[in-house]
Amino acid sequence: MPKLKIRISHGNVTAMGPGKADLLRAIESTGSISGAAKAMKMSYRRAWQLVDAMNACYRLPLVETAMGGANGGGAKVTEFGFHILRCYEELVRKSELAAAAELQQLMDFAV
């Protein structure tokens, strides 16, 4: 079954999309932006740019970072970040259900 790729725009910036949702999940599982970048096979700089863009699109941060030190730095998805992620995932789920018949028709004629 085909999948919809939904991106939420905020002006000229993508506030949330499939890649940013994956990045949030990777930050949560690794505890850092660099770990998430490595797990996703992207540069740290690119991962940081995506986090910065997400945080700039919302009134509250989706990701908080801690500077390195004796215990090292790190990053975590905030409670608000989890809320936005859940909303996005639910939007995608509902959209796929609502569009299932049309998606199937598109695929019936695919080569």
Secondary structure, 3 states (H helix, E strand, C coil): CCCCCCCEEECCEEEECHHHHHHHHHHHHHCCHHHHHHHCCCCHHHHHHHHHHHHHHCCCCCEEEECCCCCCCEEEECHHHHHHHHHHHHHHHHHHHHCHHHHHHHHHCCC
